């Protein structure tokens, strides 16, 4: 089957928009981004493969550039994968971090510094991913997520700008928005989300996949400083961004 050339018209993109529009879906921030036309969507093949990482990464940088030109609130970047649909929560978590590592390595390789407003150590309570000099909080969704709000028909990674959270805090709007989302999520799931924590209390990496993890959990991502160190030691692959499918 020939896929549409514009991801906005792709059936998976439309399905994700419909998912967000569904009244019980709790994230009012995502609803606002969608209603204002500020949800950017890339449709990729397979979250277990690096095949489309070289489409995702420049699209993410383009999203950042648009945000800097016009920093309106409620903008998000989503990667909707076509599959697979049978990942366990542990499997999804593993591949979420593989994609995050791949994108972070590319960002480091071309010389982007980590956003100084957040930390690059995944164990730090002030950790966020960083691309193009902007910190991001990632929300993962997939068919077998334990929380209903994270349960979509195929894997998805949603990248939310850390800068937007700080601007909402500065405007005194963050706590109201957060409380609304939590209340709606509890109503949908019938129980509180055990992984919720504010930035600075514990590493937000524990929240990305949506899986409930224990105190012994450690983020599998290699810190960015290690990637830079490898490059400084003159390790430079012939193809810096990796071959498709690797």
Beta strands, then each sheet from edge to edge (+ up, - down):
strand 1: 39-46
strand 2: 76-83
strand 3: 129-131
strand 4: 134-141
strand 5: 156-161
sheet 1: 1+ 2+ 5- 4+ 3-
end
